[in-house]
Amino acid sequence: MAITLTVSLLLLLFAAAAACGGGETPDDNGAPADAGTPAGGEQQPGTTVGAAITLQEGTVARYLVQEQFARLDFPNDAIGETSDVTGMITLSPEGEVISAESRIVLNAASLRSDESRRDDYLSRNAIQTGTYPEIIFAPTAVRGLAWPLPTSGEAGFIIEGDLTVREVTRPVEWETTASFNGAMVTGTAKTNFTFGEFDMEVPDLFFLLSVEDNIRLELDFTAAY
């Protein structure tokens, strides 16, 4: 009688364990073999990065606009610069830009030229840095750059993306030349556009006879990846 009762209890316990999933075979870590696989049987992949090209100290951004001073007989380039530039371009294992993880930010309020009156006008009127302190470039693609990234030599390529000045965003292309040395890369990227493309007025200052309606942007960069 005692033996029969004991066998019955063991059978009941075994049945209860099987109903609760206790019959799954654990993996080497003690978890069920199918743990981590979502409903539907598909594994959810995470974002995989092939390279993150990050700007380093020594990077300088500048604008160049041709203007004619009233006191001079020839035009010259107004140049404003800042070293307050940060950001990165992140590439996938296939060498494509990961837009959600790529951004370059320029502190517009820190731009300085050799003329304080020009700086004040750009800050208060053209760019309005009090309200829009940053100029943002969001890369979307790179054309003509070898993949995997080279570790030596020079290369020319195009960086495509969206440039935001104030509340206006426009697609631009940067013509880029770069030198590669191990995991370091240095070079210059250039683009240009008119004032009107970003809803800015051509500067009208009393000490200027004229200002060309063309803004050239340059980025002398040092980066690591």
C-alpha positions in Angstrom: 0.0 0.0 0.0 2.8 2.4 0.9 4.7 1.6 -2.3 1.6 2.2 -4.4 1.0 5.6 -2.8 4.6 6.6 -3.3 4.5 5.7 -7.0 1.3 7.7 -7.4 2.7 10.8 -5.8 5.8 10.6 -8.0 3.6 10.3 -11.2 1.6 13.4 -10.1 4.7 15.4 -9.5 6.2 14.5 -12.8 2.9 15.4 -14.7 2.8 18.8 -12.9 6.4 19.6 -13.8 5.8 18.7 -17.5 2.6 20.9 -17.6 4.6 23.9 -16.3 7.3 23.5 -19.0 9.8 21.8 -16.8 10.5 19.3 -19.6 12.5 21.9 -21.7 16.1 21.2 -22.2 18.3 24.0 -20.7 21.3 25.4 -22.6 24.8 25.6 -21.2 23.8 28.6 -19.1 20.8 26.9 -17.5 18.2 28.8 -19.7 15.8 27.1 -22.0 17.2 26.4 -25.5 14.8 28.8 -27.2 15.2 31.7 -24.7 15.7 35.1 -26.3 13.8 34.2 -29.5 10.6 36.4 -29.8 7.2 35.2 -30.9 7.2 34.2 -34.5 10.6 32.6 -34.3 12.7 35.6 -35.7 15.7 36.9 -33.8 15.6 40.7 -33.4 19.1 42.0 -34.6 20.8 45.0 -33.0 22.6 47.8 -34.9 26.0 46.6 -36.0 28.7 49.2 -36.6 31.4 48.8 -39.2 33.3 52.1 -38.3 32.6 55.2 -36.3 34.6 58.2 -37.7 34.8 60.7 -34.9 36.0 64.3 -35.1 39.0 65.1 -33.0 40.6 68.2 -31.5 42.1 70.3 -34.3 39.0 70.3 -36.5 38.1 73.8 -37.7 35.0 74.9 -39.6 34.8 78.2 -41.6 32.6 80.2 -43.9 33.9 82.3 -46.8 31.8 85.0 -48.5 33.3 87.4 -51.1 32.6 91.1 -50.2 33.6 94.5 -51.4 34.6 97.0 -48.8 33.8 100.7 -49.5 37.4 101.7 -48.7 39.0 99.1 -51.0 39.3 98.9 -54.8 39.1 95.1 -54.9 36.9 92.4 -53.3 38.1 90.0 -50.6 36.9 87.0 -48.7 35.2 87.5 -45.4 36.3 84.5 -43.3 34.8 83.3 -40.0 36.0 80.3 -38.1 35.4 78.1 -35.1 37.0 75.0 -33.6 33.8 74.2 -31.7 32.8 71.4 -33.9 31.8 67.9 -32.8 30.3 64.7 -34.2 30.8 61.5 -36.1 29.9 59.6 -39.2 28.9 56.0 -38.4 29.2 53.3 -41.1 27.6 49.9 -41.2 29.5 46.6 -41.8 28.7 47.2 -45.5 30.2 50.7 -45.5 26.8 52.5 -45.6 26.0 55.5 -43.5 23.9 54.8 -40.4 21.9 58.1 -40.4 20.5 57.7 -36.9 24.0 57.5 -35.5 25.7 60.2 -37.6 25.7 63.9 -36.9 28.1 66.9 -37.0 27.3 69.9 -34.9 28.8 73.4 -35.3 28.5 76.0 -32.6 27.4 79.0 -34.7 27.7 81.4 -31.8 31.4 80.8 -31.7 32.1 81.8 -35.3 34.6 84.7 -35.4 36.0 86.8 -38.2 38.4 89.8 -38.3 35.4 92.2 -38.2 33.3 92.4 -35.1 30.5 94.3 -36.9 30.2 91.5 -39.4 30.1 88.9 -36.5 27.4 90.9 -34.8 25.3 91.1 -38.0 25.5 87.4 -38.7 24.8 86.5 -35.0 21.8 88.8 -34.7 20.3 88.7 -38.2 21.6 86.1 -40.6 22.0 83.1 -38.3 20.2 84.4 -35.2 22.4 82.4 -32.8 20.5 83.5 -29.8 17.6 81.4 -31.0 19.5 78.9 -33.2 22.9 78.3 -31.7 23.8 75.3 -33.7 24.3 74.5 -37.4 23.7 70.7 -37.9 24.8 68.4 -40.7 23.2 65.0 -40.8 25.1 62.7 -43.2 23.1 60.2 -45.2 25.5 58.7 -47.7 29.1 58.6 -48.8 30.0 58.2 -52.5 33.4 57.1 -53.9 35.1 56.1 -50.6 36.7 52.6 -50.6 35.4 50.0 -48.2 36.9 48.7 -45.9 38.3 52.1 -45.0 41.9 52.5 -46.2 44.8 52.8 -43.7 47.1 54.7 -45.9 47.1 57.0 -48.9 44.7 59.7 -50.1 41.2 59.6 -51.4 38.5 61.9 -52.8 34.8 61.3 -52.2 31.4 63.0 -51.7 29.5 63.1 -48.4 25.8 63.6 -48.9 23.4 64.8 -46.1 21.0 67.4 -44.8 22.2 70.7 -43.5 20.1 72.7 -41.0 20.6 76.4 -40.5 18.0 78.0 -38.2 14.7 76.1 -39.0 15.6 75.4 -42.6 17.0 72.0 -43.8 18.4 71.4 -47.3 20.3 68.6 -48.9 23.9 69.4 -49.6 27.0 67.6 -50.9 30.5 68.0 -49.5 33.5 67.5 -51.8 36.0 65.8 -49.6 39.7 65.0 -49.8 41.3 63.0 -47.1 44.6 61.4 -46.1 44.6 58.1 -44.2 47.2 57.0 -41.7 46.3 53.9 -39.7 43.1 54.7 -37.8 43.5 58.5 -38.3 42.2 60.5 -41.2 42.7 64.2 -42.0 41.3 66.3 -44.8 39.0 69.0 -46.0 35.3 69.0 -46.9 33.7 71.8 -48.9 30.2 72.8 -49.9 28.4 76.0 -51.0 24.9 77.5 -51.2 23.2 80.9 -51.5 21.8 82.9 -48.6 18.3 82.5 -50.0 18.4 78.7 -49.9 18.3 79.0 -46.1 16.0 81.9 -45.9 18.8 84.3 -45.0 19.2 87.9 -46.4 22.4 89.0 -48.1 24.2 91.2 -45.5 23.6 94.9 -46.1 26.2 96.8 -44.0 27.2 100.5 -44.4 30.9 99.7 -44.7 30.3 97.2 -47.6 29.6 98.1 -51.2 28.5 94.5 -52.1 28.3 91.0 -50.8 28.3 87.9 -53.1 25.2 85.8 -52.8 27.3 82.6 -52.2 28.3 81.1 -48.9 31.2 78.6 -49.0 31.6 76.3 -46.0 34.8 74.4 -45.3 35.7 71.8 -42.7 39.3 71.0 -42.0 39.0 67.8 -40.0 41.0 65.5 -37.9 39.2 62.2 -37.2 39.7 58.8 -35.8 38.0 55.5 -36.4 
